[in-house]
Amino acid sequence: MIYFIMKKALFFYIVKTVCFEVTEMQTEFDINLTEKDMYRFSMYHNYTSFQGVFSVLIAIASFAAAAITRERVTAEYTILYIVFGILFLVYVPCSLKLRAKRQFQSSGELQNTLRYRIDEDGITVSQNGESAELLWKQVYKITATRHNVLIYSSRVNAFVIPRSQLGEKYELLKELAGRHLEKFRYCIRR
């Protein structure tokens, strides 16, 4: 008899804990992107990939070659090494800046307000009566930089959310993502 009462009490405790303490969390917010936001995304994405790291290494190698060989080669070669290094350091950010500007100006979708709804099911983005849903299991990864939260739907495509426009909703977004994503897909440390 005592065993039956204890078993029933345990059952009600589990039901109460599971059913009543789990709450439905959600947040909604509007985002207006700028060229600067797109540029920051491009810089982050480029310099955390192989191409960006490789361009920096080539620039460093060019400067090192200029310093090491300056006594053994003519001044023209030393200047050529330095110009080559500067070209690799300056060309990539400038081309990304121009590409972000062109992309922003040619896309009406990026210039209009985006409405985000993030809940237990996933992320819904809507604009002008159309919407797209990204379920949590479809999220490639979420990462936060100093200026943006990036919600990747694939290795190269991401929703860019400026942190300055999130305000206090940033913490709720972090909590929702932490609940639904594996640790290797959740890269929000700040």
MOFEN-V451878 format. One record per residue. N is the residue number from 1. PSI is psi in degrees with one decimal (999 if undefined). OMEGA is omega in whole degrees, 0 to 359 (none if undefined). BURIAL is # if it has 24 or more other ideal C-beta (glycine too) atoms within 12 Angstrom, else .. Layout:
n/psi/omega/burial
N/PSI/OMEGA/BURIAL
N/PSI/OMEGA/BURIAL
This chain:
n/psi/omega/burial
1/-45.2/178/.
2/-39.9/178/.
3/-43.7/180/.
4/-42.5/180/.
5/-42.1/179/.
6/-39.7/179/.
7/-42.7/179/.
8/-41.1/178/.
9/-41.9/178/.
10/-41.5/179/.
11/-47.1/181/.
12/-34.9/177/.
13/-45.3/180/.
14/-44.9/179/.
15/-44.0/180/.
16/-45.0/182/.
17/-47.7/184/.
18/-44.3/187/.
19/-31.9/189/.
20/-16.7/182/.
21/-14.6/176/.
22/120.2/182/.
23/152.1/177/.
24/117.3/180/.
25/142.7/176/.
26/158.6/175/.
27/150.3/177/#
28/142.8/179/.
29/159.1/178/#
30/143.3/181/.
31/134.8/173/#
32/109.8/182/.
33/154.8/175/#
34/169.3/175/.
35/-37.1/181/#
36/-40.2/178/.
37/-42.6/179/#
38/-38.8/178/#
39/-43.9/179/#
40/-40.5/177/#
41/-46.0/180/#
42/-43.4/179/#
43/-46.6/180/#
44/-48.5/183/#
45/-40.9/181/#
46/-47.4/186/#
47/-2.0/170/.
48/7.2/178/.
49/172.6/181/.
50/-42.1/182/.
51/-45.4/181/.
52/-43.9/179/#
53/-40.6/180/.
54/-41.4/180/.
55/-37.6/177/#
56/-41.7/179/#
57/-39.3/177/.
58/-42.0/179/.
59/-44.0/179/#
60/-42.8/179/.
61/-37.4/178/.
62/-44.0/178/#
63/-39.3/178/#
64/-42.0/179/.
65/-39.5/178/.
66/-41.9/181/#
67/-42.0/184/.
68/-39.9/186/.
69/7.6/186/.
70/-29.5/178/.
71/-24.7/187/.
72/-18.3/182/.
73/171.1/180/.
74/164.5/182/.
75/-31.1/180/.
76/-41.0/179/.
77/-39.4/177/.
78/-45.3/178/.
79/-39.4/179/.
80/-42.6/177/.
81/-43.4/181/#
82/-44.5/179/.
83/-41.3/179/.
84/-43.2/178/#
85/-44.6/179/#
86/-40.4/179/.
87/-44.2/180/.
88/-32.7/179/#
89/-32.3/186/.
90/-36.0/186/.
91/-46.6/184/.
92/-51.4/178/#
93/-38.0/179/#
94/-43.1/180/.
95/-35.7/177/.
96/-37.9/178/#
97/-46.5/180/.
98/-40.1/179/.
99/-41.7/179/.
100/-40.5/179/#
101/-46.5/179/.
102/-44.4/181/.
103/-43.1/181/.
104/-43.8/182/#
105/-30.1/183/.
106/-10.2/184/.
107/110.8/176/.
108/-29.7/180/.
109/-38.5/181/.
110/-26.1/182/#
111/-19.0/181/.
112/162.6/180/.
113/133.2/176/.
114/132.9/178/#
115/121.5/179/#
116/138.7/172/#
117/118.7/181/#
118/123.3/182/#
119/-164.9/183/#
120/-23.0/180/.
121/-37.6/182/.
122/-149.3/185/#
123/127.6/177/#
124/127.1/178/#
125/128.4/180/#
126/152.9/180/.
127/131.4/177/.
128/43.7/177/.
129/-4.7/177/.
130/149.2/179/.
131/157.6/177/.
132/138.4/182/.
133/135.9/176/.
134/107.4/179/#
135/156.9/182/.
136/-35.7/181/#
137/-14.8/178/.
138/-10.0/180/.
139/123.2/180/#
140/-50.1/174/#
141/161.0/174/#
142/130.8/178/#
143/154.5/179/#
144/132.2/172/#
145/-174.6/179/#
146/-31.3/186/.
147/-22.8/187/#
148/155.7/164/#
149/127.9/183/#
150/119.3/179/#
151/101.9/184/#
152/129.9/173/#
153/-14.6/174/#
154/-173.6/182/.
155/-26.5/184/.
156/-16.9/182/.
157/135.1/182/.
158/150.8/168/#
159/127.5/181/#
160/120.8/180/#
161/110.1/178/#
162/128.4/181/#
163/-29.7/181/#
164/-25.1/180/.
165/-11.4/180/#
166/-39.4/182/#
167/-133.2/182/.
168/-12.1/179/.
169/-12.5/178/#
170/-43.7/181/#
171/-40.1/178/.
172/-40.5/176/#
173/-43.5/177/#
174/-44.4/182/#
175/-43.7/178/.
176/-45.0/180/#
177/-40.2/179/#
178/-31.4/179/.
179/-30.9/191/.
180/-10.4/183/#
181/146.7/174/#
182/158.4/185/.
183/-34.5/182/.
184/-14.0/177/.
185/0.3/182/.
186/103.3/185/#
187/45.5/178/#
188/108.5/184/#
189/-20.8/185/.
190/999/none/.
